[in-house]
Structures are given as C-alpha cells and as structure tokens.
Amino acid sequence: MDKTARVSVLKEIKAVNGEIFRMNFSWEDPAPAAGQFFMIKPLRSSVFLGRPISVAAWNRAANMVSFLIALRGKGTEELFDMRAGEKAELIGPLGNTWAEFLPPVADNRVLALLAGGIGIAPLKAFAAELEAAGRRYDFYAGFRKAFDNEEERNEFPGAAPAGSSGHCIAFEDPGAQANGSGKRGLILDYFDPAPYAAVYVCGPEAMLRTAAAKCEAAGIPCVISMERRMACGVGACLGCSIETTKGMRRCCADGPVFNAGEIVFNE
C-alpha cells in the first residue's frame, strides 16, 4: 500500500443531483480495488486534512479513478467547487477490499449487493469486479428521493449492469411510484438474504445494523463497509476506531470492510 500523497489532475466533474457529484481523477498505479478509498484534498484547499472517499470505478486503460461524493461539509464543498484541469492531493488506495470476503468459487449461489444512498459507490466498483470474474450477483439500492433527472437515472440504475442476475431499486419518496421510478419504501422491505451465498452492504449505520440482523437470522454471511470521520486515513491517529467483538479496531487501516458479526453497533 502506497501512503504517499500524489498530485492528480481532475479530468471531469459532474453533478448527479443536488447532493451528489462524480469526480474522475487521473491515476496510475497502484491500482485501487473495490472497497478501498482515497484521502482527497484540492491543492488550493483551506482545510488541513483530506476527505476519505470510496472508489466508485477504476479504469486502467484510461488511468482514471472515479468517485461519487455527497456534499457533507466544507471539505466536500471544496471538492465540488473544483473544475476540470485543477489538481488535488490523493493518498491511496487505502483500506481493505470486498474481494477479501468472497465465498469460494465452488459456492455458485448468487451474491447480494445492498446499497443505501451514497453507499452505492463502493458497491458499484465491486459489481464491476464481480462481472470481470464471472461471479453472479443481485443488486439492491435504496434512496430517499425519486430520480428527477437523466443524470441520476444513468448513474444509479447503472449500478445493476448486464452482469447482474437481478436488481431492485426503492425510494422513500412517496412520489416514486407515481413516476414509475421504482418501488416505494425502504430497500430492506424488499430484501430477503436467504437465497444468497453472502451479502455485501454499504449505507447508513441503521441500515447496516438491520441488514446484519436479517442475515444473522437467516444464517447468511454479511459483510459491511463502515463509515467514520478520518483524520489520517492510515491508522496512525486512531480517530476512526470502532468497537468490535475483537476489541477496538481502526476503520481506515483494519477496514473499512468488516464481517458484520464482529461489529458492536450503537443503538
């Protein structure tokens, strides 16, 4: 793992909706894997620390790494204000990967990918890896609001490409059914873990907790990506530590991907 900061050029930035935007940066080796993240900070930034952002896609042929980012404060606002051609400091790829938690290939049951909101980003990257490896999966994604522009429709339904054996999208927004965007309610209302070899989840912590409980009751392995505020991203400051059955562990260096059964969720 290379923990040295590198300067990368922003190739493209595009708003997906009022809260989420995509950024494509130049990047060569080391190649990132699904589940990993980068610490990102514009060179002209006024904040001291970078922001941890999960990899949404990696294009080796184009030497480009892509991120889906939610506006959540000054650091992400500075990223959103960048323009193509500007430079940023990237440290990464950091953390572990979804692939470390894959069941044996001999278990040919379908896998389930379960995303909530911006949690779709690292699972999109995982979906691409599964397709390349010929592994079958179903993709479930839940959002608060129905899609209201073509950019959203292109970005989020694309999380379930041709390699998936099925997918389901649900919206908490009451208007979703009216415009035919998807199912109404929480995505977990439509999810049964029983048929799957393993379940991979990224989203709000309440969603992770509920999904983990459903999987435990069904006897199905559940793997989750945890989110915490990070200062260094490399395990030095201990600021992102979480409670587990194995003691306190660092979300950045020991994760962010964990077996759900190890996590002690706060109610």
Secondary structure by P-SEA (a helix, b strand, c coil): cccbbbbbbbcccccccccbbbbbbbbcccccccccccccccccccccbbbbbccccccccccbbbbbbccccaaaaaaaaccccbbbbbcccccccccccccccccccbbbbbbccccaaaaaaaaaaaaaacccbbbbbbbccccccaaaaaccccccccccccbbbbbccccccccccccccccccccccccccbbbbbccaaaaaaaaaaaaaacbbbbbbbbcccccccccccccccccccccccccccccccccccccccc
